Amino acid sequence: EEHEDAEVAKGAWYAENSMLNVLRPRHQFVHDLTDFARRNHHNIDDPYFMAEQRAKGKERVLDELLGSAGFLERIARADTTTVVVESNHDQALEVWLRNPAGRTDPANARHWHEWNAHIHAEIEEGNAPFVYRHVVRGALTSYAKERTIFLREDESYEICARGRNPGIECGMHGHRGANGARGSANGMRSFGKRTNRGHGHSPNILDGDWTAGVMCKLALRYAKGPSSWAHATIVTYPNSKRCMIVQRGKEWRA
């Protein structure tokens, strides 16, 4: 949400003739809902990056998570179920909460302690905590709560299954491969099931594995050098046929 491309967002969700409002899908799938730049483990030891975040007033983790909840509110529709697929950027929240340095972080210490207390309470109750869902879903109004599903990692979500015909797996972000390997199109093509996923940031079709692009700004801090990133969305029809829509600004159709 924090790196949202305003023109692309209009064409995808917000304009009257947006993709969401025209196609009125039964489901929409959201990957990497939170960038988690504010305390990401890749940047937390970079003094220049952290100084820049402070200068911009972008230190509070809670504000970023509330922004993610606000985005889910804006794209909620009465006839569409929003499915949030647990992704590697979302999981950076838990990586940060495991880091004891958070207890002395003045901008975030209160919530670091509160969320860790919640995790330990869940563990004592014999439950596997899902803190990201707990925080973001807790910020949603009842309207969006009714229409938003948060998937845990490795939780399946199939669409278009008909009788003996297997459906299309949409519950994987794509950062994990088989048997501990990193996720890749070559690995997913042998998965044995058609897949719609994210993670790669570059639209790609390889046999039954389809990878969407991104909907954020393309010139992010960690996007260095030549890039194949594109604003691209996978559209799946009820008969399980798929197409890849590549946006040019807010334009998504002829």
JOUR-V713781 format. One record per residue. N is the residue number from 0. RES is the residue in one letter. PHI is phi in radians with two decimals (* if undefined). Layout:
# JOUR-V713781
n={N	N}
res={RES	RES}
phi={PHI	PHI}
This chain:
# JOUR-V713781
n={0	1	2	3	4	5	6	7	8	9	10	11	12	13	14	15	16	17	18	19	20	21	22	23	24	25	26	27	28	29	30	31	32	33	34	35	36	37	38	39	40	41	42	43	44	45	46	47	48	49	50	51	52	53	54	55	56	57	58	59	60	61	62	63	64	65	66	67	68	69	70	71	72	73	74	75	76	77	78	79	80	81	82	83	84	85	86	87	88	89	90	91	92	93	94	95	96	97	98	99	100	101	102	103	104	105	106	107	108	109	110	111	112	113	114	115	116	117	118	119	120	121	122	123	124	125	126	127	128	129	130	131	132	133	134	135	136	137	138	139	140	141	142	143	144	145	146	147	148	149	150	151	152	153	154	155	156	157	158	159	160	161	162	163	164	165	166	167	168	169	170	171	172	173	174	175	176	177	178	179	180	181	182	183	184	185	186	187	188	189	190	191	192	193	194	195	196	197	198	199	200	201	202	203	204	205	206	207	208	209	210	211	212	213	214	215	216	217	218	219	220	221	222	223	224	225	226	227	228	229	230	231	232	233	234	235	236	237	238	239	240	241	242	243	244	245	246	247	248	249	250	251	252	253}
res={E	E	H	E	D	A	E	V	A	K	G	A	W	Y	A	E	N	S	M	L	N	V	L	R	P	R	H	Q	F	V	H	D	L	T	D	F	A	R	R	N	H	H	N	I	D	D	P	Y	F	M	A	E	Q	R	A	K	G	K	E	R	V	L	D	E	L	L	G	S	A	G	F	L	E	R	I	A	R	A	D	T	T	T	V	V	V	E	S	N	H	D	Q	A	L	E	V	W	L	R	N	P	A	G	R	T	D	P	A	N	A	R	H	W	H	E	W	N	A	H	I	H	A	E	I	E	E	G	N	A	P	F	V	Y	R	H	V	V	R	G	A	L	T	S	Y	A	K	E	R	T	I	F	L	R	E	D	E	S	Y	E	I	C	A	R	G	R	N	P	G	I	E	C	G	M	H	G	H	R	G	A	N	G	A	R	G	S	A	N	G	M	R	S	F	G	K	R	T	N	R	G	H	G	H	S	P	N	I	L	D	G	D	W	T	A	G	V	M	C	K	L	A	L	R	Y	A	K	G	P	S	S	W	A	H	A	T	I	V	T	Y	P	N	S	K	R	C	M	I	V	Q	R	G	K	E	W	R	A}
phi={*	-1.15	-1.84	-1.03	-1.47	-1.04	-1.20	-1.09	-1.10	-1.05	-1.20	-1.45	-2.29	-1.68	-1.19	-1.03	-1.78	-1.20	-0.98	-1.13	-1.32	-1.46	-1.39	0.82	-1.22	-1.24	-2.33	-2.33	-1.94	-2.02	-2.01	0.83	-1.02	-1.96	-1.25	1.01	-1.25	-1.12	-2.41	-1.17	-1.11	-1.30	-2.02	-1.13	-1.72	-1.66	-1.11	-1.24	-1.11	-1.14	-1.14	-1.14	-1.07	-1.16	-1.08	-1.51	1.24	-2.03	-1.85	-1.37	-1.07	-1.00	-1.07	-1.16	-1.21	-1.16	-1.10	-1.12	-1.11	-1.09	-1.09	-1.10	-1.11	-1.21	-1.72	-1.19	-2.34	-1.09	-1.86	-2.26	-1.61	-1.61	-1.99	-1.63	-1.59	-1.05	-2.23	-1.13	-1.20	-1.08	-1.20	-1.10	-1.05	-1.19	-1.02	-1.14	-1.17	-1.36	-1.48	-1.09	-1.09	-1.09	-1.21	-2.00	-1.44	-1.06	-1.35	-2.34	-0.99	-1.00	-1.30	-1.01	-1.19	-1.08	-1.24	-1.18	-1.09	-1.10	-1.05	-1.15	-1.10	-1.11	-1.08	-1.12	-1.43	1.46	-1.83	-1.52	-1.18	-2.29	-1.14	-1.03	-1.09	-1.00	-1.32	-1.23	-1.13	-1.11	-1.56	-1.44	-1.28	-1.06	-1.03	-1.31	-1.00	-1.15	-2.02	-2.15	-2.01	-1.85	-1.62	-1.34	-1.03	1.26	-1.58	-1.32	-2.55	-1.69	-2.20	1.16	-1.32	-2.37	0.99	-1.47	-1.37	-1.16	-1.45	-1.89	-1.36	-2.10	-1.62	-1.88	-1.30	2.03	-1.40	-1.88	-1.85	-1.34	0.97	1.53	-1.34	-1.27	-1.19	-2.71	-1.10	-1.09	-1.22	-1.25	-1.12	-1.73	-1.15	1.60	-2.65	-1.16	-2.36	-2.00	-2.62	-2.05	1.33	-1.21	1.22	-2.01	-1.05	-2.70	-2.25	-2.40	0.95	-1.55	-1.69	-2.01	-2.05	-1.37	-1.56	-2.11	-2.11	-1.70	-1.09	-1.45	-1.69	-1.50	-1.00	-1.61	-1.69	-1.76	1.30	-1.00	-2.46	-1.85	-1.04	-2.71	-1.44	-2.47	-2.21	-1.53	-1.92	-1.98	-1.52	-0.99	-1.50	1.38	-1.25	-2.24	-2.48	-1.89	-1.77	-1.80	-1.48	-2.09	1.13	-1.49	-1.42	-2.22	-2.62	-1.20}
